[in-house]
Every structure is written in structure tokens, then in C-alpha cells.
Amino acid sequence: MRHRKWSCLRCTGSEYETGEIRVAGGFWSRIFDVQNKKYSAVTCEKCGFTEFYKRDASTLGNVFDFFTR
């Protein structure tokens, strides 16, 4: 989904790309290699500046991640 009025905070570019990352949150999730934190990323295509937005990670995704490692 594209937001028509988005602009980069660094260079004011208006073209961007979106993505998602998952990371381990605490000691036990690192020990068992479970990525229980989820973030959406918006990256400026002109300068590469990236903003991250915290999202809710699903329990089903965490269980699937645990068994596929």
C-alpha cells in the first residue's frame, strides 16, 4: 500500500520501498532462536534512510518459527 503524502525525513524523497524484519526480544528467545518481535520498514529509494515501525507478532508465527529452526 502506498501512502501518497509520505516523504523522507532526511532528503524529502517521495519514492520508497517497504519490508519486514523479525528479531529476538529477550534472553530466552535468543537462546531458542525465536524471533518474537516484528517490525515494518519503510526505506527511501533515493538516500536509503529507513524508518522502523513496531508491529504485533502472532503467536502462531512464533510457534512456526520455533519448529522450523
C-alpha positions as CSV (number, residue, x, y, z in Angstrom):
1,M,0.0,0.0,0.0
2,R,1.4,3.4,-1.0
3,H,0.8,6.5,1.1
4,R,0.6,9.4,-1.3
5,K,2.0,12.1,1.1
6,W,5.0,10.2,2.5
7,S,8.3,11.9,2.3
8,C,11.7,11.1,3.6
9,L,12.8,12.9,6.8
10,R,16.4,13.2,5.5
11,C,16.1,14.1,1.8
12,T,12.4,14.7,1.3
13,G,12.3,12.0,-1.4
14,S,8.8,10.5,-2.1
15,E,9.7,7.1,-3.6
16,Y,10.0,4.3,-1.0
17,E,10.1,0.5,-0.5
18,T,8.5,-1.4,2.3
19,G,9.7,-4.6,4.1
20,E,9.5,-6.5,7.3
21,I,12.0,-7.8,9.8
22,R,11.7,-10.1,12.8
23,V,14.1,-10.1,15.8
24,A,14.6,-11.9,19.1
25,G,13.3,-9.9,22.0
26,G,14.9,-11.3,25.2
27,F,17.2,-13.8,26.7
28,W,15.1,-16.9,26.3
29,S,14.0,-16.1,22.7
30,R,17.7,-15.6,21.8
31,I,18.6,-19.0,23.4
32,F,15.9,-20.8,21.5
33,D,16.4,-18.6,18.4
34,V,12.8,-17.4,18.3
35,Q,12.2,-14.0,16.6
36,N,9.2,-12.8,18.7
37,K,9.4,-9.1,17.7
38,K,8.1,-7.8,14.4
39,Y,8.8,-4.5,12.6
40,S,7.8,-3.0,9.3
41,A,10.4,-1.0,7.5
42,V,10.0,2.0,5.1
43,T,13.2,2.7,3.1
44,C,13.7,5.8,1.0
45,E,14.8,4.8,-2.6
46,K,16.7,8.0,-3.1
47,C,19.0,8.1,0.0
48,G,18.4,4.7,1.8
49,F,17.1,6.2,5.1
50,T,15.0,3.6,6.9
51,E,12.2,4.0,9.4
52,F,11.0,1.1,11.5
53,Y,7.5,0.7,13.0
54,K,6.7,-1.9,15.7
55,R,4.0,-4.5,14.8
56,D,2.3,-7.2,16.7
57,A,3.9,-10.6,16.2
58,S,1.5,-13.5,16.0
59,T,1.8,-16.5,18.4
60,L,1.3,-18.9,15.5
61,G,4.2,-17.2,13.7
62,N,6.4,-17.7,16.8
63,V,5.5,-21.4,17.1
64,F,6.2,-21.9,13.4
65,D,9.5,-20.1,13.7
66,F,10.5,-22.3,16.7
67,F,9.8,-25.6,14.9
68,T,11.5,-24.5,11.6
69,R,14.9,-23.7,13.1
